[in-house]
Amino acid sequence: MADDTKDLLKQVSNELVRVSDEFTKKAEEAMKEVKNAGKLSEETKGAVDQLAVTQTALNGTVEELKARLGEVEQKAVRRTSQGTDENKSVGQQLIENAGLKDFAKGIQAGKRFSAPVKNALISTGVATGVVEPQRLAGIDTLPKQRLFIRDLIAPGETEQPAIFWVQQTGFTNGAAVVAENTKKPESTMTFETKITPVTTIAHLFKASKQILDDFKQLRSTVDVEMRYGLKFAEEGEILFGSGGGAHLQGIVPQAQAYNPAFSVDQQTKIDDLRLAMLQTQLARLPATGIVLHFIDWAGIELTKDANGQYILANPLRLASPTLWGLPVVATETPEFEGEFLVGAFATAAQIFDREDANVVISTENNDDFEKNMVTIRCEERLALAVKRPEAFVTGPFSS
């Protein structure tokens, strides 16, 4: 089964390379046609759109085959790893740690407990007395934003405090036909070294020590509140980090400004996103994802034709957000309202996790001992390398 999937994946990947090359050539021809004739013919436009649809369909097939192959290869691992920490949530790992139970039974000043877990976490503050006897079960938590930006970006790991890498910054192609016994033309390439430091994202919250006696509550707090807080901060850094101080250098400050190759009649937000995809394609870095505000995405989904029929959405069918064959990540970030980000997330950027998680519970912070409180600190360490800034396009919608 795995061998068949590998063979099929190889065939589809080869076809994707062929179609991508053809797409690039056709896009360049379209640019020349617009420049010479002042507009794009219906025949050329149809050919470009057909290649785009084929390319995105092949991209989806490749991703599906990769996921299927990964699932097959991991089945054997899951059979032998049942009950291990890899199959447990962060909170479950924490509450089942033998040292935590001993720590909870005898809180002493200056005593500290640290539990290594697999995923990084974080939370907003929890009010004093949130866990008390005879109270209603659970916590009425604040609504959460769905976060998916990390899922679009290639994952990686590092054991170093910084990532050192080399970026190609220029290429002048001098290749040409030459006669025999004549000097060959010379091409030039330029490179630049880059150093991306590892950044720490962390916070802590205080709670009554009785929270350690309520293990279900502790697990819920760790898995829901702490995880969300960390990922929310991480999301902002990946998108808008300034690169100054301890901040990540985010994608949006490095992205190219939206500069469509041509305009279309009655241009809509859907057209803008397609033209932004073309801009990344002309940079030879096909887009793999789209980021925009919830409000803008809702407007696109509700777009109707002259007969009142939805162009994209189907109210009777639940489907993952996609447009032009690419996954759409909707965000509540205010800066994104009226704007968008399109890019080759999977190939032009990479996240390097230095430390997945570090959870420390202590009674020696400030006056915790006097007030019978504990401090729970969580943090993660990671670096973000945007290897090809020209692979990302951002800007306001034209309408």
Residue pairs with C-beta under 8 A, 6 or more apart in sequence:
1 72
2 69
2 72
2 73
5 65
5 68
5 69
5 72
6 69
8 65
9 62
9 65
9 66
9 69
12 58
12 61
12 62
12 65
13 62
15 58
16 55
16 58
16 59
16 62
19 51
19 54
19 55
19 58
20 55
20 286
22 51
23 48
23 51
23 52
23 55
23 281
23 286
24 281
24 282
24 284
26 44
26 47
26 48
26 51
27 48
27 278
27 281
27 282
28 282
29 44
30 40
30 44
30 45
30 48
30 261
30 262
31 261
31 282
33 40
33 41
33 44
34 40
34 261
34 262
39 262
40 262
48 278
52 274
52 277
52 324
52 325
53 325
55 286
55 325
56 324
56 325
56 326
57 325
59 286
59 288
59 325
60 325
78 87
81 87
85 93
85 117
85 118
86 118
88 96
89 219
89 223
90 117
90 118
90 119
90 121
90 222
90 223
90 226
90 227
90 357
90 359
91 218
91 219
91 220
91 221
91 222
91 223
92 219
93 115
93 117
93 118
94 100
94 115
94 117
94 218
94 219
94 222
94 359
95 215
95 218
95 219
97 115
99 113
99 115
100 113
100 115
100 212
100 361
103 111
103 113
103 212
103 361
104 209
104 212
104 213
107 209
107 212
107 363
107 374
108 363
109 363
109 364
109 369
110 363
110 364
111 362
111 363
111 364
112 360
112 361
112 362
112 363
112 364
113 360
113 361
113 362
114 358
114 359
114 360
114 361
115 359
115 361
116 357
116 358
116 359
117 356
117 357
117 359
118 356
118 357
119 227
119 356
119 357
120 201
120 227
120 230
120 355
120 356
120 357
120 358
120 378
120 379
120 380
121 222
121 223
121 226
121 227
121 229
121 230
121 357
121 359
121 378
122 201
122 202
122 203
122 226
122 227
122 228
122 229
122 230
122 231
122 233
122 378
122 379
122 380
123 203
123 205
123 221
123 225
123 226
123 228
123 229
123 230
123 378
124 142
124 205
124 225
124 229
125 205
125 206
126 205
126 206
126 207
126 221
126 225
128 206
128 207
128 208
128 373
129 208
130 139
130 207
130 208
130 211
131 207
131 208
131 210
131 211
131 214
131 217
132 208
132 210
133 210
138 217
138 220
139 217
139 220
139 221
139 225
141 224
141 225
144 228
145 232
145 235
145 331
145 332
146 330
147 231
147 232
147 235
148 327
148 329
149 235
149 238
149 239
149 291
149 329
149 331
150 231
150 234
150 235
150 238
150 351
152 288
152 289
152 327
152 329
152 345
152 346
153 238
153 345
153 346
153 349
153 350
153 351
153 384
154 345
154 346
154 347
154 349
154 350
154 351
155 350
155 351
155 353
156 350
156 351
156 352
156 353
157 352
157 353
157 354
158 198
158 352
158 353
158 354
158 383
159 354
160 198
160 354
161 197
161 198
161 354
162 195
162 196
162 197
162 198
162 383
163 194
163 195
163 196
163 197
163 198
163 352
163 383
163 385
164 193
164 194
164 195
165 193
165 194
165 196
165 385
165 387
166 191
166 192
166 193
166 194
167 191
167 192
167 193
167 194
167 387
167 388
168 189
168 190
168 191
169 190
169 191
169 192
170 188
170 189
170 190
171 187
171 188
171 189
171 190
172 187
172 188
172 189
173 187
174 185
174 186
174 187
174 188
175 185
175 187
176 185
178 184
178 185
194 385
196 249
196 352
196 383
196 384
196 385
197 383
198 352
198 354
198 381
198 382
198 383
199 237
199 246
199 247
199 248
199 381
199 382
199 383
199 384
200 246
200 379
200 380
200 381
201 230
201 233
201 234
201 237
201 379
201 380
201 381
201 382
202 377
202 378
202 379
202 380
203 229
203 230
203 233
203 377
203 378
203 379
204 365
204 375
204 376
204 377
204 378
205 226
205 375
205 376
206 365
206 368
206 373
206 374
206 375
206 376
207 221
207 373
207 374
207 376
208 372
208 373
208 374
209 363
209 372
209 373
209 374
211 217
211 218
211 221
211 374
212 218
212 361
212 374
222 359
226 376
226 378
230 378
230 380
234 380
234 382
235 331
235 333
236 333
237 247
237 248
237 250
237 384
238 248
238 250
238 251
238 351
238 384
239 250
239 251
239 252
239 291
239 331
239 333
239 341
240 250
240 252
240 253
240 333
240 335
241 247
241 248
241 249
241 250
241 253
241 384
242 249
242 250
242 253
243 249
243 250
243 253
248 382
248 383
248 384
249 384
249 386
250 384
251 341
251 343
251 349
251 384
251 386
251 392
252 335
252 341
252 392
252 394
254 386
254 389
254 392
255 341
255 343
255 389
255 392
255 393
255 394
256 279
256 283
256 389
256 390
256 392
256 393
256 394
257 393
257 394
257 395
258 272
258 275
258 276
258 279
258 340
258 393
258 394
258 395
258 396
259 279
260 272
260 275
260 276
260 278
260 279
260 398
261 275
261 278
261 279
261 282
262 275
264 271
264 275
267 398
267 399
268 303
268 399
269 296
269 299
269 300
269 340
269 397
269 399
270 300
270 303
270 311
270 312
270 323
271 398
272 340
272 397
272 398
272 399
273 290
273 292
273 323
273 324
273 340
273 342
274 324
276 287
276 340
276 342
276 393
276 395
277 286
277 287
277 324
277 326
277 342
279 342
279 393
280 286
280 287
280 342
280 343
280 344
280 390
280 391
280 392
280 393
281 287
283 388
283 390
283 391
285 343
285 344
285 347
285 348
285 388
285 390
285 391
286 344
287 326
287 342
287 343
287 344
287 391
287 393
288 326
288 327
288 343
288 344
288 345
288 346
288 347
289 326
289 327
289 328
289 329
289 342
289 343
289 345
289 346
290 323
290 326
290 327
290 328
290 329
290 340
290 341
290 342
291 328
291 329
291 331
291 336
291 340
291 341
291 342
292 328
292 329
292 330
292 331
292 336
292 339
292 340
292 341
293 330
293 331
293 332
293 333
293 336
293 337
293 338
293 339
294 330
294 331
294 332
295 337
296 336
296 337
296 338
296 340
296 397
297 321
297 328
297 330
300 312
300 323
301 310
301 312
301 313
302 310
302 313
303 310
303 311
303 312
304 310
304 311
305 311
312 323
320 327
321 327
321 328
321 329
321 330
322 328
326 342
338 396
338 397
339 394
339 395
339 396
339 397
340 394
340 395
340 397
341 392
341 393
341 394
342 392
342 393
342 394
343 349
343 391
343 392
343 393
344 388
344 391
344 392
347 388
347 391
348 386
348 387
348 388
348 389
348 391
348 392
349 384
349 385
349 386
349 387
349 388
349 391
349 392
350 384
350 385
350 387
351 382
351 383
351 384
352 382
352 383
352 384
352 385
353 380
353 381
353 382
354 381
354 382
354 383
355 379
355 380
355 381
355 382
356 380
357 378
357 379
357 380
358 377
358 378
358 379
358 380
359 376
359 377
359 378
360 376
360 377
361 374
361 375
361 376
362 368
362 374
362 375
362 377
363 369
363 373
363 374
363 375
365 375
366 375
367 373
368 374
368 375
386 392
